[in-house]
Amino acid sequence: MDKIIQFEDFQKIDLRVGTIIEVLDFPEARNPAYQLKIDFGDLGIKKSSAQITTKYTKADLLNKQIVAVVNFPKKQIATFMSQCLVVGAVIGKDVILLHPEHKVTNGSTVN
């Protein structure tokens, strides 16, 4: 591992738990993806584009709690403005979403 960071750098990343409340196909995306709307409680609802179509159906994702970085700048992806980054483990071209083992309050911090 070459990229050592300071603990203060890690503290700048705002990881939160949210619940996916809407999943739409995203045919305009360069790579297969979904458009997600995620409820982060007091932080509100944020949108994200996620390339997770190989492991998850829309039905799998609806009402699923996930972990996302919520303090990145917005990013234009094709016709869609992504407001957060859903995180997961990358295995080849597949992404396995990180999520709490038990239901927690939307907007809960991840340390």
C-alpha atoms as an extended CHARMM CRD file, in Angstrom:
* protein
*
       111  EXT
         1         1  MET       CA              0.0000000000        0.0000000000        0.0000000000  PROA      1               0.0000000000
         2         2  ASP       CA              1.7110000000        3.1530000000       -1.2380000000  PROA      2               0.0000000000
         3         3  LYS       CA             -0.8040000000        5.8790000000       -0.4010000000  PROA      3               0.0000000000
         4         4  ILE       CA             -0.4490000000        6.6130000000        3.2970000000  PROA      4               0.0000000000
         5         5  ILE       CA             -2.7120000000        9.4210000000        4.5470000000  PROA      5               0.0000000000
         6         6  GLN       CA             -2.9580000000       11.1450000000        7.8720000000  PROA      6               0.0000000000
         7         7  PHE       CA             -5.8920000000       10.4710000000       10.2030000000  PROA      7               0.0000000000
         8         8  GLU       CA             -6.9520000000       14.0980000000        9.6970000000  PROA      8               0.0000000000
         9         9  ASP       CA             -7.3510000000       13.3600000000        5.9600000000  PROA      9               0.0000000000
        10        10  PHE       CA             -9.6900000000       10.4440000000        6.7160000000  PROA      10              0.0000000000
        11        11  GLN       CA            -11.7340000000       12.6550000000        9.0570000000  PROA      11              0.0000000000
        12        12  LYS       CA            -12.5470000000       14.9370000000        6.0980000000  PROA      12              0.0000000000
        13        13  ILE       CA            -14.5360000000       12.1390000000        4.4210000000  PROA      13              0.0000000000
        14        14  ASP       CA            -18.1950000000       12.2580000000        5.4560000000  PROA      14              0.0000000000
        15        15  LEU       CA            -19.4730000000        8.6700000000        5.2250000000  PROA      15              0.0000000000
        16        16  ARG       CA            -23.1760000000        8.2610000000        5.9810000000  PROA      16              0.0000000000
        17        17  VAL       CA            -25.8140000000        5.5570000000        5.9180000000  PROA      17              0.0000000000
        18        18  GLY       CA            -28.8270000000        6.1240000000        3.6920000000  PROA      18              0.0000000000
        19        19  THR       CA            -31.7690000000        4.1500000000        2.3400000000  PROA      19              0.0000000000
        20        20  ILE       CA            -32.3040000000        3.8060000000       -1.4100000000  PROA      20              0.0000000000
        21        21  ILE       CA            -35.8260000000        5.0630000000       -2.1100000000  PROA      21              0.0000000000
        22        22  GLU       CA            -35.8170000000        5.0590000000       -5.9180000000  PROA      22              0.0000000000
        23        23  VAL       CA            -33.9090000000        3.1040000000       -8.5850000000  PROA      23              0.0000000000
        24        24  LEU       CA            -34.0620000000        3.9650000000      -12.2760000000  PROA      24              0.0000000000
        25        25  ASP       CA            -32.2990000000        2.5970000000      -15.3330000000  PROA      25              0.0000000000
        26        26  PHE       CA            -29.6380000000        4.9420000000      -16.7340000000  PROA      26              0.0000000000
        27        27  PRO       CA            -29.3870000000        4.1660000000      -20.4580000000  PROA      27              0.0000000000
        28        28  GLU       CA            -27.3900000000        7.3670000000      -21.1750000000  PROA      28              0.0000000000
        29        29  ALA       CA            -24.4920000000        6.2310000000      -18.9640000000  PROA      29              0.0000000000
        30        30  ARG       CA            -21.3090000000        5.1220000000      -20.7440000000  PROA      30              0.0000000000
        31        31  ASN       CA            -21.2070000000        1.9360000000      -18.6170000000  PROA      31              0.0000000000
        32        32  PRO       CA            -24.3170000000        0.1240000000      -17.3300000000  PROA      32              0.0000000000
        33        33  ALA       CA            -25.5740000000        1.9640000000      -14.2500000000  PROA      33              0.0000000000
        34        34  TYR       CA            -28.5950000000        2.8600000000      -12.1610000000  PROA      34              0.0000000000
        35        35  GLN       CA            -29.7570000000        6.2700000000      -11.0140000000  PROA      35              0.0000000000
        36        36  LEU       CA            -30.3990000000        6.1310000000       -7.2680000000  PROA      36              0.0000000000
        37        37  LYS       CA            -32.2610000000        8.4460000000       -4.9170000000  PROA      37              0.0000000000
        38        38  ILE       CA            -31.0370000000        7.9400000000       -1.3620000000  PROA      38              0.0000000000
        39        39  ASP       CA            -32.6290000000        9.2130000000        1.8590000000  PROA      39              0.0000000000
        40        40  PHE       CA            -29.9760000000       10.4560000000        4.3030000000  PROA      40              0.0000000000
        41        41  GLY       CA            -32.4140000000       11.6040000000        6.9930000000  PROA      41              0.0000000000
        42        42  ASP       CA            -31.6130000000       15.1500000000        8.1820000000  PROA      42              0.0000000000
        43        43  LEU       CA            -29.1580000000       15.5670000000        5.2710000000  PROA      43              0.0000000000
        44        44  GLY       CA            -32.0330000000       15.1130000000        2.8230000000  PROA      44              0.0000000000
        45        45  ILE       CA            -32.3320000000       13.0770000000       -0.3440000000  PROA      45              0.0000000000
        46        46  LYS       CA            -29.3010000000       12.8300000000       -2.6200000000  PROA      46              0.0000000000
        47        47  LYS       CA            -28.8810000000       11.3010000000       -6.0660000000  PROA      47              0.0000000000
        48        48  SER       CA            -26.1200000000        8.9770000000       -7.2140000000  PROA      48              0.0000000000
        49        49  SER       CA            -25.1710000000        7.1090000000      -10.3510000000  PROA      49              0.0000000000
        50        50  ALA       CA            -23.9230000000        3.6200000000       -9.5200000000  PROA      50              0.0000000000
        51        51  GLN       CA            -22.3950000000        0.9630000000      -11.7900000000  PROA      51              0.0000000000
        52        52  ILE       CA            -23.8820000000       -1.9330000000       -9.8280000000  PROA      52              0.0000000000
        53        53  THR       CA            -26.1130000000       -3.5690000000      -12.4390000000  PROA      53              0.0000000000
        54        54  THR       CA            -24.1890000000       -6.8560000000      -12.6010000000  PROA      54              0.0000000000
        55        55  LYS       CA            -24.8510000000       -7.8430000000       -8.9720000000  PROA      55              0.0000000000
        56        56  TYR       CA            -28.1080000000       -6.0230000000       -8.1370000000  PROA      56              0.0000000000
        57        57  THR       CA            -31.5620000000       -5.7040000000       -9.6640000000  PROA      57              0.0000000000
        58        58  LYS       CA            -33.6920000000       -2.6380000000       -9.0830000000  PROA      58              0.0000000000
        59        59  ALA       CA            -35.8560000000       -4.6970000000       -6.7090000000  PROA      59              0.0000000000
        60        60  ASP       CA            -32.7370000000       -5.7670000000       -4.7280000000  PROA      60              0.0000000000
        61        61  LEU       CA            -31.7760000000       -2.1370000000       -4.1890000000  PROA      61              0.0000000000
        62        62  LEU       CA            -35.1030000000       -0.5580000000       -3.2830000000  PROA      62              0.0000000000
        63        63  ASN       CA            -35.2370000000        0.1460000000        0.4820000000  PROA      63              0.0000000000
        64        64  LYS       CA            -31.6770000000       -1.1650000000        0.9700000000  PROA      64              0.0000000000
        65        65  GLN       CA            -29.4520000000        0.7520000000        3.3730000000  PROA      65              0.0000000000
        66        66  ILE       CA            -26.0470000000        1.6410000000        1.9520000000  PROA      66              0.0000000000
        67        67  VAL       CA            -22.9520000000        3.6680000000        2.8340000000  PROA      67              0.0000000000
        68        68  ALA       CA            -21.9920000000        6.7130000000        0.7830000000  PROA      68              0.0000000000
        69        69  VAL       CA            -19.5820000000        9.6340000000        0.7870000000  PROA      69              0.0000000000
        70        70  VAL       CA            -21.8150000000       12.7160000000        0.9900000000  PROA      70              0.0000000000
        71        71  ASN       CA            -19.2760000000       15.5550000000        0.9180000000  PROA      71              0.0000000000
        72        72  PHE       CA            -17.7500000000       15.1780000000       -2.5540000000  PROA      72              0.0000000000
        73        73  PRO       CA            -18.5840000000       17.9140000000       -5.0720000000  PROA      73              0.0000000000
        74        74  LYS       CA            -21.4710000000       17.1680000000       -7.4290000000  PROA      74              0.0000000000
        75        75  LYS       CA            -20.4420000000       15.3720000000      -10.6200000000  PROA      75              0.0000000000
        76        76  GLN       CA            -22.1530000000       15.4570000000      -14.0040000000  PROA      76              0.0000000000
        77        77  ILE       CA            -22.5150000000       11.9400000000      -15.4250000000  PROA      77              0.0000000000
        78        78  ALA       CA            -24.0870000000       12.0630000000      -18.8940000000  PROA      78              0.0000000000
        79        79  THR       CA            -27.4960000000       13.7170000000      -18.3170000000  PROA      79              0.0000000000
        80        80  PHE       CA            -27.4560000000       13.1680000000      -14.5330000000  PROA      80              0.0000000000
        81        81  MET       CA            -25.9820000000       15.1490000000      -11.6240000000  PROA      81              0.0000000000
        82        82  SER       CA            -24.5560000000       12.7640000000       -9.0050000000  PROA      82              0.0000000000
        83        83  GLN       CA            -24.5020000000       14.2310000000       -5.4710000000  PROA      83              0.0000000000
        84        84  CYS       CA            -22.8540000000       11.4220000000       -3.4910000000  PROA      84              0.0000000000
        85        85  LEU       CA            -20.6830000000        8.3370000000       -4.0020000000  PROA      85              0.0000000000
        86        86  VAL       CA            -22.0540000000        4.9520000000       -2.9670000000  PROA      86              0.0000000000
        87        87  VAL       CA            -19.2060000000        2.7840000000       -1.6750000000  PROA      87              0.0000000000
        88        88  GLY       CA            -18.5220000000       -0.8930000000       -2.1400000000  PROA      88              0.0000000000
        89        89  ALA       CA            -15.8610000000       -3.5360000000       -2.5190000000  PROA      89              0.0000000000
        90        90  VAL       CA            -14.6010000000       -3.8860000000       -6.0920000000  PROA      90              0.0000000000
        91        91  ILE       CA            -14.0710000000       -7.4260000000       -7.3580000000  PROA      91              0.0000000000
        92        92  GLY       CA            -13.0650000000       -7.3580000000      -11.0080000000  PROA      92              0.0000000000
        93        93  LYS       CA            -15.8050000000       -5.3080000000      -12.6640000000  PROA      93              0.0000000000
        94        94  ASP       CA            -18.3580000000       -6.0250000000       -9.9330000000  PROA      94              0.0000000000
        95        95  VAL       CA            -19.1310000000       -3.7690000000       -6.9910000000  PROA      95              0.0000000000
        96        96  ILE       CA            -20.4520000000       -5.2820000000       -3.7680000000  PROA      96              0.0000000000
        97        97  LEU       CA            -22.1900000000       -2.5760000000       -1.7620000000  PROA      97              0.0000000000
        98        98  LEU       CA            -21.1690000000       -1.8410000000        1.8120000000  PROA      98              0.0000000000
        99        99  HSD       CA            -24.1320000000       -1.7070000000        4.1680000000  PROA      99              0.0000000000
       100       100  PRO       CA            -24.8930000000       -1.8920000000        7.8930000000  PROA      100             0.0000000000
       101       101  GLU       CA            -25.5570000000       -5.3230000000        9.3390000000  PROA      101             0.0000000000
       102       102  HSD       CA            -28.5660000000       -3.9560000000       11.2410000000  PROA      102             0.0000000000
       103       103  LYS       CA            -30.9800000000       -1.1730000000       10.3250000000  PROA      103             0.0000000000
       104       104  VAL       CA            -29.7550000000        2.2300000000       11.5450000000  PROA      104             0.0000000000
       105       105  THR       CA            -31.0730000000        5.7740000000       11.3510000000  PROA      105             0.0000000000
       106       106  ASN       CA            -30.6440000000        7.3680000000        7.9160000000  PROA      106             0.0000000000
       107       107  GLY       CA            -27.8320000000        9.8960000000        8.0650000000  PROA      107             0.0000000000
       108       108  SER       CA            -25.8750000000        7.9610000000       10.7050000000  PROA      108             0.0000000000
       109       109  THR       CA            -22.1360000000        8.5730000000       10.4360000000  PROA      109             0.0000000000
       110       110  VAL       CA            -19.6350000000        5.8380000000        9.6050000000  PROA      110             0.0000000000
       111       111  ASN       CA            -16.2980000000        6.0020000000       11.4210000000  PROA      111             0.0000000000
